Amino acid sequence: QVQLVESGGGLVQTGDSLRLSCAASEHTFSTYAMGWFRQAPGKEREFVAAISRRGGSTYYTESVKGRFTISRDNAKNTVYLQMNNLKPEDTAVYYCAADGQTPPYYSGGYSINEGSYDYWGQGAQVTVSS
């Protein structure tokens, strides 16, 4: 059982930056691809970014490309989401998740599908005011 704990959320203004962190409880962290998802009020949860086990491959949803960066430090069992130039439409609860199902040799070694993720954090609120 992998426990994931997000931190770093908050209230910021348009154009500001935030960095979310997600710490994993397991030393087997490096065996999981990791992803970030978000859920805005009244909307379904959506994929934001994913990173392969060693960090060599990343993928982003179109709306955050060029503004968000996902990274990981396997020595610290932590995945990050650096968010720059934040917009009001980025307001959501952000969840990190661990994917132990997608083979490392398949499609970049990450998934954009929620069903591939086995473990989820409790979520971190990000609010961007205009």
N, C-alpha and C positions, 0 to 999 in steps of 0.2 A: 504494500500500500504506500503510494507516494503522496505526501502532503505538500501542497503548494501554498505559499503565502505571498500575496502581492503587497507592495508598498509603493509610496511615491505619488499617489493621486492627490488631487486638490482642486482649488478654484483659481483660475488664471484668466487673463484677458486675451483677447484676440491678438495673435502674433507672438505670444509667449511660448516658452518651452517647458516641458516636464519630462522626467525620466521615471518610468515605472520599472520596478524590480520585482522579480518573482524568485523566491528562494525555495529550493526543494529539500525535502527531508532525507532523501536517499542518496547514498554514495553511488548508486547506479544511475544517477542523473544523466550521465553521458550516453546511456543506452536508449534515451528517449529523444525523438525529435520534439521540438517545442513550438507552440503557437500562441498567438494572442488573438482574442476575439473581443467584441464589444456589443453591448446592448443598450440602445437608446430608449428613452421612455416611449412606450407604445409601439415599439418595433421589435422584430425578431433579432436574436443574436446573430451577428455576422462576423465573418473571418476578417482579420486585419493583417496579420503577418505570420510567417512560419520560418523556422530555421532547422537545418538538418543536424544530425547528432554531433558532428564535429564543427559545425558552423560554416562549412564551406559553401552551402547553398542557402539562399534566402528567397522569399517570395512575398509580395505585398499586394493587397487589393489596390485597385487603380486609384482610388480617392486619396490614398496616403503616400503614394510613390513620390519620392523626392523630398518628403517632409518627415517621415518616420523611418527609424532604423532599428532593426532587431539584431541583437547580438547575445552571445552567451559566454560564460566563463565556467568551464567544466570543473576547474579546480575549486571554485566557490559554490558549485551547484546552483548557479543563478543564471537566469535569462533576463534580458533587459529590453525595454522598448523606449527608445529616445524619440520624443515627439517634439518637433519644431514647427514654428509657424502655425500654431494651433488655431482652429476655426470653431465657431459656435457649433457647427454640425459634427464636430468631434466629441461633443458632450455625450457621455455614456458611462456605463459601468464596464470596466475593462477586466477581462479574465485571462489568466494564463492557463495553459493546458499542456499535458504531456501525452505524446503519441508513441505508444510502444508497438503499434500494429504495422505501420508503413515500413516495408523493408528498406534498408539504407540504399539499395541499388535500384529502387523503383521511383521514377518520376522525381528525381532530385533528393529523395529521402525525406520528404515532408508531405503533409496533406493539408488541403484547405477545407476538408470536410469534418464537421463536428464529430461524426460517428467514428472517426479514426482515433479520437482522443480518449484516453482511459481515465485520466485524472484531471481535476479542475480546481483552481483556487477559488477563494470566496468572493473575489472581485474587488476592484478599487474604483472609486468614483472620480471621474474627471469632468469638471465643469468649466466650460469656456464662455466667458461673458463677452458680449459685443460692445 
